[in-house]
Every structure is written in C-alpha cells, then in structure tokens.
Amino acid sequence: MLTVEIKNKVKDLWDRLWAAGLSNPITAIEQISYLLFMKRLENFHPETPEDYKWSKYQDLKGERLVTHIKENVFQYIKNQLSRKGEPFAESMEDASFRINNQSLLEDAILIINGIYKQIEKQEEEGGQHFQDIQGDVYEHLLKQTSEAGKNGQFRTPRHIIQMMVEFLEPDLDGRICDLACGSGGFLVGAYQYLITKNSQKVITDENGLSKGVDGSKLTAAKRKQLKEKTFYGFDIDQTMVRIGIMNLMMHGINKPKISYLDTLSTDYEKFEGKKAQGRYKYILANPPFTGKINSLTVSENLNKIYHLKKDKAGNRVKLTVQSELLFLERIIYMLENGGRAAVIVPEGVLFGGSLAQMKTRELLLKDNCLDAVISLPPGVFKPYTGVKTAIIVFNKPVKKSKAWNTERVWFYELINDGYSLDDNRRKLTENPLPIAVSNFRGRDTSLLEETKDSFYIPITEIQENGLDLSYNRYKKVEYQEETYESPQKILETLFQLEQEIQKDLQELKNLIG
C-alpha cells in the first residue's frame, strides 16, 4: 500500500495541473505520464544520452527547462525509443507535451522527485520492490483521473480485476488480451498475478488477496516472455493507448503490445492477418456497454448474433446494434480452442428478451462452456454508474459437443466487495473477495452444498427458462413465518399510548397557563 505521504504528493501534483488549466483529466494524466516516464527513462532505456537524463536537466529553470523538455527530451522519446511500426512508436506519433507554464513544470519536477524519494524510502522500510511501488503510484494517479468523472472514462476497480484474474488463473502458456483495454488495468492485474504465482515472497494486500513481490521463480527466458510477449491490448482512444502502454511499462512490462484499433471492425482481421481467429489463450475485459453503434462499421465475421444482412445489390443493411453483445461475440472469435475468458457484462445481457440477447446467451451456452455467473453488487462502479453487472467466466472447448457444450452453470452472489456501496466507496473491515475466489475454485472439488448465494443450475432448467442467466431467476428465497400480536393486544396498546399522550398534553397546558 502507498503511504499517506505519497498519496498527498500525488494529490498535490494533480491539483497543480488542474489549477493551471489542464482540467480534462485524461489530458492531465497523459502529461503526468510523460513526466513520470522521463524520470525513469534511463532505467527503461540505458542508452539514453546524458543530456536527456532527468538528473541532468531537472535543475534547469524557466524557458530553458520548457524548451529542453519539449524540443529535445520529448522528441527523443517520440522518435528514437522504439522502431517504426512498434506499438509504442505508433502510439506516440501524434503525442504532444502541453505543459508550457514554466513555474508549473518546475513545481511538477519537484513533486515527482519527492514522490520517488518516498518510493525509495518505502522500498527500504517495507521490503517491496521499487517497480511494484512505482506501479502502485501510477494506479493511484489513474484513480484520480476516474474520480474526476469526465469523458465517460472510468476504470474497473483494481480489486475486482484481481478477483477476475484469480478466477481465470492465466499462465505463461499463451497470450493474454483485453480487447478494449483503456488504461491497461486488466493486463497489469494479469501481470501481477503471474509475478505472484512465481514469487517466493508473497504478502497479503488490503483486500485479503495474495501479492508476490519478486517473481524469483521465473527463469530468464520466462521473464523475457512475460515482459515482452505475453500482454496484448486494443483501444479506440489513441490517448488511452498511450496511457495504457506507459502504465504497463511503469509496472515493468518492457514491450506491451497495445494497439490503436477498433476490435469490432474489419480492421481487426486486417491487423491480425490470417491468424485473427483463435489468437488468444486468455481474455479479460470490461467492454463498453449501453453503446449503440452502426452495423455498417462492424466486421462481417461478427454475424452470429445479429445476422447482418445485405440488400439485393450486395450492400449491407444499416442497423443499430448493441456493442456489448458484439464484444462478447468478438471475444469468442478471438479465443483459441481451450482458451478462457472472464468478462464483465450488464445484467440485462443475461436475461433480456431481444433476439440478439437470446442469441448471445445461446452462443455462450451452446458453442462454448459457460462456467460461472457471478452477480456483482449494484454499487461496484459508483460514482460513475449504478448499472447492475455480473462477471461471466467461460471457455472455448477443444472438442465441441454436438448438442450443448455447457452442462450446468455455477451461480454466485457477491453481496459486497469489501467497500461501501455508496459514492464514497470506503474500505470496509471485511474482505469477501478471497472467499469468492475460494468458492469459485472449490465449486467442483469440494462438492459445496447448495447455499442461498451459490448453486449449480443444469442446462435443462436454463433452457426451460428461455436461457435466462440472471442470478435472481434461480436464487432460493427463504421464507420466514412472521408472528403478529392479536388485534385485541394491539388495540389495548393503542389505548394506552392515547392515555399517555393526553396526560402529556394536559401537563403542557398547565405549564403555559
């Protein structure tokens, strides 16, 4: 966990940029990202020329400082850190450094130096690795961004990401992807899970989940694979692509492969080439929902849910389609046989009666194996939205059944996530996430007895209910018999209260004359 001193310095930096006019939170975090990246540039890139090292120019003042960073250091990062065509180089093509206020830049450098001094102190005192604390700082910055509540950008809470990764249990036997990755939180979560899995030293974090701090069991080859060939992401916002790449690099992933791309479009197949289908072993996602998009922009390979049609002239017919349904179909398309996915969906997807929603559920149950539906509490995404959501966990079978690949579905209700379910989202004393992970992993082996918040439902019953996959449809309601007093007793009590009121009124009257 970050110290109060570090959090206060992060807030100070954020407030300074806000007061100076960088009121768009995405722009602010982008500029802060550049400064943090410059501070650590020589660590990422040992060949950095002396004049471009933070320690050499941090004491410059005024216009000299602004000019040197904008025209020299930033241009070096844009044009020379990676080869043309690589994700980092492509993401930086239209990037610009926007801090022109001299005193603001000087103050920002002092604050960042103070943050890193505190990071070094915490590393010495707490035994955590520098990279891990630095990643926590960046995560805290991103949290400030989402709390500003602008531009519809908000992150999936970190502890929910951790839980989903624990459900998925990824390994280094395949690529890990988020097809709408934003700031890269799911990829960071998967990275930290793999570090934990390969660490000798493991601590327990504030949510009761395990966190490794060294990755000491990784061989040199596995470490290289982890940092350079494991994590892939896509997003349609170029700024978020840059932020996502820097987020992963701040956490120690040397060559994150995050690309500026609409994964619902034909561009995805063009980008991936002939191997577009079945390309990823693990997918984690919280794709944008409640989005209506034009079907003419959607890839023709995504045609199982909506059956996108053409007119007599061979032109596609324009429809308005739901993005969350298409993202699910795309995830299924992207998964390799034997691959697994954990995805957040709005609960309407699980019980909605439209033909497209029904087709989506059939695709999950029939063509794939739906392992679990975990109902989340309604306040998980507050203060940004109160939409009720759920996590679905499913896999793509290697050998497909002639009938339905899903035989039964495990349902679980997470009543709270360890935080208050109001706009403040305060940390509570209890830690329910480790219990949820334990129950998920033990749903078969321990033969858990059916409880009011977890149970299996066979596919036959789901079919009988119109493929309804909502937790509330199947939960067992416990009725408790209420006992009431007799009418005579109630009436007697009312008379007694009436007498007491009259007595009090008489006393009041006597007092006021």
NORWO-V480690 format. One record per residue. RES is the residue in one letter. OMEGA is omega in radians with two decimals (* if undefined). D_LAST is the distance of its C-alpha to the last C-alpha in Angstrom with 1 decimal. Layout:
# NORWO-V480690
RES,OMEGA,D_LAST
RES,OMEGA,D_LAST
This chain:
# NORWO-V480690
M,3.11,66.7
L,3.10,66.5
T,3.10,65.0
V,-3.13,61.9
E,3.13,64.2
I,-3.13,66.4
K,3.13,63.4
N,3.12,62.0
K,3.06,65.4
V,3.12,65.7
K,3.13,62.3
D,3.12,63.3
L,-3.14,66.5
W,-3.12,64.7
D,-3.14,62.2
R,3.14,65.1
L,3.14,66.9
W,-3.12,63.8
A,-3.11,63.0
A,3.06,66.6
G,3.10,66.4
L,-3.01,67.7
S,3.05,64.6
N,-3.02,66.4
P,3.14,66.0
I,3.09,69.3
T,-3.13,71.1
A,-3.12,69.4
I,3.09,70.4
E,-3.13,73.9
Q,3.07,74.3
I,3.12,72.9
S,3.13,75.3
Y,-3.13,78.2
L,3.09,77.2
L,3.13,76.9
F,3.11,80.2
M,3.14,81.9
K,-3.07,80.6
R,-3.02,82.2
L,-3.09,85.2
E,3.07,87.9
N,3.08,86.7
F,-2.98,86.9
H,-3.06,90.1
P,-3.12,92.2
E,-3.11,94.7
T,3.09,92.1
P,-3.05,93.9
E,-3.07,92.8
D,-3.09,91.3
Y,3.09,89.0
K,-3.10,87.5
W,-3.08,83.9
S,-3.10,84.9
K,-3.07,87.4
Y,-3.06,85.2
Q,-3.12,81.7
D,3.06,82.0
L,-3.10,83.1
K,2.98,80.8
G,-3.06,79.8
E,3.12,82.1
R,-3.14,84.8
L,-3.12,82.4
V,-3.10,81.2
T,-3.09,84.8
H,-3.13,86.3
I,-3.07,83.7
K,-2.98,83.8
E,-3.10,87.6
N,-3.04,89.0
V,-3.08,86.9
F,3.12,85.1
Q,3.07,88.4
Y,3.12,90.1
I,-3.10,87.4
K,-2.89,87.7
N,-3.00,91.5
Q,-3.07,93.1
L,-3.14,90.9
S,-3.10,92.0
R,3.12,94.8
K,-3.13,94.4
G,3.08,93.3
E,-3.06,91.3
P,-3.10,87.5
F,-3.14,86.4
A,-3.13,88.9
E,-3.11,87.9
S,-3.07,84.2
M,-3.04,84.7
E,-3.11,86.9
D,-3.14,84.2
A,3.10,81.9
S,3.10,81.0
F,-2.94,79.4
R,3.13,76.6
I,-3.11,75.3
N,-3.14,76.6
N,-3.03,74.1
Q,-3.09,75.9
S,3.09,73.0
L,-3.14,71.4
L,3.10,74.6
E,3.12,75.0
D,-3.12,71.4
A,3.13,72.0
I,3.11,75.2
L,-3.13,73.4
I,-3.14,70.6
I,3.06,73.1
N,3.11,75.1
G,3.10,72.0
I,-3.09,71.3
Y,3.04,74.8
K,3.09,74.6
Q,3.10,71.6
I,3.14,73.5
E,3.12,76.4
K,-3.13,74.1
Q,3.10,72.4
E,-3.14,75.8
E,-3.05,77.0
E,-3.00,73.9
G,3.12,73.1
G,3.09,76.6
Q,3.12,75.9
H,-3.12,78.6
F,-3.09,78.3
Q,-3.10,78.8
D,3.13,76.0
I,3.11,73.5
Q,3.08,74.7
G,3.10,74.2
D,3.10,70.6
V,-3.12,70.1
Y,3.09,71.4
E,3.14,69.2
H,3.07,66.2
L,3.13,67.2
L,3.10,67.5
K,3.09,64.0
Q,3.14,62.7
T,-3.09,64.6
S,3.13,63.1
E,3.09,59.6
A,2.99,60.0
G,-3.10,60.1
K,2.96,62.7
N,3.13,65.7
G,-3.11,64.8
Q,2.99,66.4
F,-3.04,64.8
R,2.94,66.4
T,-3.12,66.4
P,-3.03,64.4
R,-3.10,66.9
H,3.06,65.8
I,3.06,66.3
I,3.14,69.7
Q,-3.13,70.6
M,-3.13,69.6
M,3.10,71.7
V,3.08,74.7
E,3.06,74.3
F,-3.01,74.4
L,-3.12,77.5
E,3.13,79.4
P,3.10,81.8
D,-3.13,85.0
L,-3.14,87.9
D,3.13,89.9
G,-3.12,88.9
R,3.10,87.1
I,-3.00,83.3
C,2.90,81.8
D,-3.01,78.6
L,3.03,79.4
A,-2.76,76.2
C,-3.14,75.8
G,-3.11,73.6
S,3.05,73.3
G,-3.06,75.4
G,-3.14,72.7
F,3.14,74.3
L,3.06,77.7
V,3.12,76.2
G,3.12,74.5
A,3.10,77.9
Y,-3.12,79.7
Q,3.07,77.3
Y,-3.12,77.6
L,3.03,81.4
I,3.12,81.2
T,-3.12,79.0
K,-3.08,81.4
N,-3.14,84.2
S,3.00,82.5
Q,3.12,83.1
K,-3.13,79.9
V,3.10,76.8
I,3.06,73.2
T,-3.09,70.0
D,-3.04,67.8
E,3.12,64.0
N,3.11,64.1
G,-3.14,66.1
L,-3.10,69.3
S,3.13,72.6
K,3.09,74.0
G,-3.04,77.5
V,-3.09,78.3
D,-3.09,82.1
G,-2.98,84.0
S,-3.12,86.6
K,-3.13,88.2
L,3.01,89.3
T,3.13,93.0
A,-3.13,94.0
A,3.13,95.0
K,3.13,91.7
R,3.10,89.7
K,3.10,91.6
Q,-3.13,91.1
L,-3.01,87.3
K,-3.02,86.9
E,-2.98,89.3
K,-3.02,90.0
T,-2.93,86.9
F,-3.10,84.0
Y,3.12,84.0
G,3.12,81.3
F,3.03,80.9
D,-3.11,78.4
I,3.10,78.3
D,-3.06,76.5
Q,3.13,79.1
T,3.12,76.5
M,3.07,75.1
V,3.12,78.7
R,-3.14,79.2
I,3.13,75.9
G,3.13,76.9
I,-3.13,80.4
M,3.08,79.0
N,-3.14,76.4
L,3.13,79.2
M,3.09,81.4
M,3.12,78.6
H,3.07,78.4
G,3.11,82.1
I,-2.96,83.6
N,-3.05,86.6
K,3.10,87.5
P,-3.11,84.7
K,3.10,85.9
I,-3.02,83.0
S,3.09,84.2
Y,-2.98,82.8
L,3.01,83.2
D,-3.05,81.6
T,3.10,82.3
L,-3.06,81.7
S,3.08,84.5
T,3.13,88.3
D,-3.14,88.3
Y,3.13,87.4
E,3.11,90.7
K,-3.11,92.6
F,-3.08,91.2
E,-3.12,91.8
G,-3.05,95.2
K,-3.09,96.8
K,-3.08,94.7
A,-3.13,91.3
Q,3.10,90.6
G,-3.01,90.0
R,-3.00,89.8
Y,-3.13,86.9
K,-3.10,86.4
Y,3.08,82.6
I,3.05,80.0
L,-3.07,76.4
A,2.90,74.2
N,-3.02,70.9
P,3.14,72.4
P,3.08,70.4
F,-2.98,68.6
T,3.12,67.0
G,3.06,69.9
K,-3.11,71.8
I,3.14,75.4
N,-3.08,78.4
S,-3.12,80.9
L,3.12,83.8
T,-3.03,83.2
V,3.12,83.2
S,3.12,86.3
E,3.09,88.4
N,3.09,88.6
L,-3.00,84.9
N,-3.09,85.5
K,-3.07,84.5
I,-3.03,80.9
Y,-3.08,81.0
H,-3.11,84.7
L,-2.97,85.0
K,3.06,87.5
K,3.09,90.1
D,-3.07,91.1
K,3.14,94.7
A,3.12,95.7
G,3.11,94.7
N,-3.13,91.6
R,3.13,88.4
V,-3.10,85.6
K,3.08,82.4
L,2.98,79.3
T,-3.01,75.9
V,-3.13,75.7
Q,-3.06,73.2
S,-3.07,74.2
E,3.12,72.7
L,3.13,75.0
L,3.08,78.0
F,3.10,77.3
L,3.11,77.4
E,3.13,80.7
R,3.12,82.0
I,3.11,81.0
I,3.12,83.0
Y,-3.06,85.9
M,-3.10,85.8
L,3.01,85.7
E,3.08,89.0
N,-3.05,89.9
G,-3.14,88.2
G,-3.10,85.6
R,3.14,81.9
A,2.99,78.8
A,-2.97,75.0
V,3.01,73.0
I,3.12,69.4
V,2.98,68.7
P,-3.02,65.7
E,3.10,64.8
G,3.09,65.6
V,-3.03,69.3
L,-3.11,69.0
F,-3.09,67.8
G,-3.03,68.2
G,3.13,70.1
S,-3.12,72.3
L,-3.12,76.0
A,3.11,76.3
Q,3.09,73.6
M,-3.14,75.3
K,3.12,78.7
T,3.13,77.2
R,3.08,76.0
E,3.12,79.4
L,3.13,81.1
L,-3.03,79.1
L,-3.02,79.6
K,-3.10,83.1
D,-3.13,85.1
N,3.06,83.3
C,3.11,81.6
L,-3.07,77.8
D,-2.99,76.9
A,2.96,73.2
V,-3.13,70.0
I,-3.13,67.2
S,-3.13,63.8
L,3.09,61.8
P,-3.02,58.1
P,-3.09,56.7
G,-3.04,55.6
V,-3.08,59.0
F,3.03,59.7
K,0.17,56.2
P,-3.01,55.3
Y,3.13,58.3
T,3.09,58.1
G,-3.12,56.3
V,3.10,59.4
K,-3.06,60.0
T,3.08,63.4
A,3.02,65.9
I,3.01,69.0
I,3.13,72.1
V,-3.11,75.1
F,3.11,78.5
N,-3.13,82.2
K,-3.02,85.3
P,3.05,87.8
V,3.07,91.3
K,-3.05,92.6
K,3.11,90.8
S,3.08,90.2
K,-3.14,91.6
A,-3.13,88.3
W,3.14,85.0
N,3.12,85.0
T,3.09,81.5
E,3.11,81.3
R,-3.11,77.7
V,3.08,74.8
W,3.12,72.4
F,-3.12,68.8
Y,3.09,66.2
E,3.02,62.6
L,-3.02,61.5
I,2.98,57.8
N,-3.04,57.2
D,3.14,59.7
G,3.12,58.2
Y,3.10,56.0
S,-3.04,52.6
L,3.04,52.8
D,-3.10,50.6
D,-3.10,51.8
N,3.12,51.8
R,3.12,54.3
R,3.10,53.5
K,3.11,55.9
L,-3.09,54.6
T,-3.09,55.8
E,3.12,57.7
N,-3.08,61.1
P,-3.05,61.8
L,3.09,64.9
P,3.11,67.4
I,3.12,66.3
A,3.13,67.0
V,3.13,70.4
S,3.13,71.3
N,3.12,70.3
F,-3.09,72.3
R,-3.10,75.4
G,-3.03,75.1
R,3.12,74.5
D,-2.97,78.0
T,-3.11,79.4
S,3.14,76.6
L,-3.11,76.1
L,3.06,72.4
E,3.12,70.6
E,3.11,68.7
T,-3.12,65.0
K,-3.13,62.0
D,3.05,62.7
S,-3.10,66.5
F,3.03,69.2
Y,3.02,72.5
I,-3.13,73.0
P,-3.10,76.6
I,-3.14,78.0
T,3.12,78.5
E,3.10,74.7
I,3.09,74.1
Q,3.14,76.7
E,-3.12,75.1
N,3.06,71.8
G,-3.13,73.4
L,3.07,74.0
D,-3.11,70.2
L,3.13,69.9
S,-3.14,66.1
Y,-3.07,64.7
N,-3.13,61.9
R,-3.01,64.5
Y,-3.07,65.8
K,-3.13,63.1
K,3.13,62.3
V,3.13,58.7
E,3.13,57.4
Y,3.09,55.3
Q,-3.10,52.8
E,3.12,51.6
E,3.08,47.8
T,-3.10,46.2
Y,3.07,43.0
E,-3.13,40.8
S,3.10,41.2
P,3.13,39.0
Q,-3.13,37.7
K,3.13,36.6
I,3.14,34.9
L,3.11,33.0
E,3.12,31.9
T,3.13,30.6
L,3.11,28.6
F,-3.12,27.0
Q,3.10,26.1
L,3.13,24.5
E,3.13,22.5
Q,3.14,21.2
E,3.11,20.1
I,3.13,18.3
Q,3.13,16.4
K,3.14,15.5
D,3.12,14.3
L,3.13,12.2
Q,3.12,10.5
E,3.12,10.0
L,3.13,8.6
K,3.13,6.0
N,-3.12,5.2
L,-3.06,5.6
I,3.08,3.8
G,*,0.0
